[in-house]
Amino acid sequence: MLEWKKVIFMRDKVGQAFTGIVTGVAPFGLFVELDAIFVQGMVPIATVGGDFWQYREREHRLRGESTGRELRLGDHVLVEVKSIDEDRHQIEFRLLETFMARIGRVQTREQLLHDVWEMTGELQTRTVDTHVKRLREKLGSGRDLIETVRGIGYRMTEPSAP
């Protein structure tokens, strides 16, 4: 519920710039908590631009291949709010969180429906496929980390070392 209220609060902030701190680093982007308003969002690596970014898990950083620029856990950054997806924000965040908590493990569509949407029974598992597709689009170059396991579901893989 709190995440939903934050999304509503940010509704009129699209286009504005904020300072924040990097609270998480992943192969597909950064998690940034905005100063003063304590709202966290994901910055897809595809939107950072200017370089090809290598993920260095042990060092909690992304490093630009040609520039040597680094984005690390704890860095202060300036970000612009590009969009707020009120309908999908919370679901996609929970879906990504669920994948990351179970890296390497196959998860059936039914498990994901239960764990992410808190639904049980006879359900349309196509919902999971649609949200995974959208999540992959947001992950940019990290989209391949979520593998489709035909006839079963999905698995998030470990990123390869640079």
ABEGO torsion letter per residue (X at the ends): XAAAAAAAAAAAABGBBBBBBBABBBAAEBBBBBBGAGBBBBBBAAAAEGBBBBBBAAAGBBBBAAAGBBBBBGBBBBBBBABBBAAAAAAAAAAAAAAAAABGBBBBAAAAAAAAAGBBEBBBAAAAAAAAAAAAAAAEAAAAABBBBBGAEBBBBBBBBX
